[in-house]
Amino acid sequence: MDNMYELAKQILDECDGKICRNCLGRKLSKTIEGTNNIERADKVAQELGIDLTGSECVVCDNLFDKLDDELYEKIDDKINELEVEFDTFLVGSKISKAIQQKDEELSEKFGLTVETIKKEVNRLIGLELWEIYDKEAEFESQDIVFNIDLIGEPKVRIQINPLYIEGRYNKLKRGIPQTKWPCSKCKGRGCEECNHTGKQYPESVEELISEHFLKLTKGREAKFHGAGREDIDVLMLGSGRPFVLEIKEPKIRKLDLPALEEEINRINEGKTSYHNLHVCERKRKAEIKQSSPDTYKVYNALVKCDGAFDKDKLDEITKLDEIHQQTPLRVLRRRADKVRIKHVLDLSYDVIDDTSFNMRIKTEGGLYIKELISGDDGRSQPNISDILGIKAVCEQLDVIEVSEK
């Protein structure tokens, strides 16, 4: 007999002939040619004159018999129950540890580096779902994950992965925070002070876009990831600030984003606007938050002084370069108290009167402009108040540009 069947005979002897076609074929995947494990096992059965059909399997306890029409009907029922839309998927399975251990021990005994039983189960289910739904299995990033519990009676759970929408926003009205603020009194539970909304402010940049996406996608929750944030009293102008909107458990993923963008901007006219909305990958929500040496921001600030300033000293502020800023007092409760070194990249001004001027300033991301002007009780050095020799404050601030990440 051909030596290629010697391993098959040894495995059959080890299992007293009680092994199914999937398990035998899997163990022989690097020994006997075939397009699949069943074909390999059938070659062995024909050569040895044995019948493996319906065999009791001491390796998997006939686990593969559970991958039947009833299982795929359960999967289809779950898809229809959730009314979930998907183009890509992944399969995960739960198999008893005892079965996995027996499978591993048999491979170890004969020194086999072959596919594990769990990988074969996932692959077979994935192939069947591909045939049924004409959807692609995707390992890196997928719309949904089918989790199949094969311990006892098969159970099906579908994990709906988030949908990520990237874009840029403008804030055209002061008094709107970037994200939802819980009420300071009730901490979001709802009270008389917040009209039982649980919110400090009635609307936010986040909510004014997310409510539309949640409605259309039938998502469970939305989370807003911005490339930094402006203060509530600051406008976000120019080309806007980059953001990623994360929609959790969206049942609908196919959206007409240009039409939706137009509709959202019409509804929010004069308050916020959103541009270049497009689907992105999960990694973008972290990437837009990362600062690099090349990122910068441009601001326009209205500076008001306590009294008349010396116009000759005003030119000195255009020479500002390296700024050492200790965490501002106003954000100290939510930020680590440390000194950050940032740089002014460009600065120009226009005098309005003896006590006020407009200042256009380009800086590295993360420089606090209000504190650069006031000095923040000496926590920002150098600062404009010290240079002018008179107390100065930022009366009004607009973000003009946020560079691409």
FENJO-V677124 format. One line per field, one symbol per residue. ss: DSSP state (A for helix, B for strand, O for the rest). A space follows every 10 residues. Layout:
# FENJO-V677124
ss->???
This chain:
# FENJO-V677124
ss->OOAAAAAAAA AAAAOOOOOO AAAAAAAOOO OOOOOOAAAA AAAAAAAAOO OOOOOOOOOO OOAAAAOOAA AAAAAAAAAA AAOOOOOBBB BBBBOOAAAA AAAAAAAAAO OOOOOOAAAA AAAAAAAAAA AAAOOBBOOO OOOBBBBBBO OOOOBBBBBB OOBBBBBBBB BOOOOOBOOO OBOOOOOOOO OOOOOOOOBO OOOBAAAAAA AAAAAAAOOO BBBBBBOOOO OOOOBBBBBB BBBBBBBBOO OOOOOOAAAA AAAAAAAOOO OBBBBBBBBO OOOAAAAOOO OOOOOBBBBB BBBBBOOOOO AAAAAAAAAO OBBBBBOOAA AOOOOOOOBB BBBBBBBBBB BBBOOBBBBB BBBBOOOOAA AAAAOOOOOB BOOAAAAAOO OBBBBBBBBB BBOOO
